[in-house]
């Protein structure tokens, strides 16, 4: 008998699954905690985006701007 294939989780899959969750199943405290978690994640994503933009700007300054 063949072994089952390992399930691979793709980038962003967990986030996509989380936004489809039925929020009616959560209590007030759980919803408040979810909001705190999402706000922290937004901050983390914004910080990473800013680092990437700064890296791109540094590369453009060094090597010249990209031609669109």
N, C-alpha and C positions, 0 to 999 in steps of 0.2 A: 504494500500500500504506500502511495506517495505521501510525503510530508506536506502539510499545507504551506502554501507560499507565505513568506513573511509580509505582513501588511506594512506598507510604507506610508508614512504621513507626509504629505507635501507641504510646502511653505504656505502658510496662511490657512491651512485646513482647519486647525483648531479654532482660529478666530471665526471662520465662516460657520463652523458648527455652533459656536457660542452665541452668535447673533440670531440663530434660528431657534434657540431654546424658548420654551413656553414660559414666559415670565409670570403667568398666573400661578405657577407652582411655587413661587418664591414668597417668603414672608417679608415684612417691612425691613427688618434688620438685614436679611440676606440681600435685599435690593440695595440698601444703603452701602453695604460692603462691596457689592458689585460695582456701584458707581465709583467708590473710592479706588477700586482696583483698575477700572477703566481709565479714570483720570490719571493714575500713576502710569499706566501704559501709554497714554497719550503723551505725557511728559517725556517718557523714555524714547518714544518714536520721534518726537519733535527734536530732542537733543541729538539723536542719531542723524536726522535729516540735516540739521545745522552743521554737524561735523562733516557730512558728505559734501554739502554746499561749500564749506570752507576749503575742503580739499580740492574740489573742482576749481574754485576761484584761484587757489595757489598754483595749480597746474596750468590754468589759463594764463596767469601772470608770468609764469616761467617760460612756457612754450608758445604763448600766443593763444588768442581765443579760437574756439572751434568755428569752422565755417558751417553754417546750418544747412 
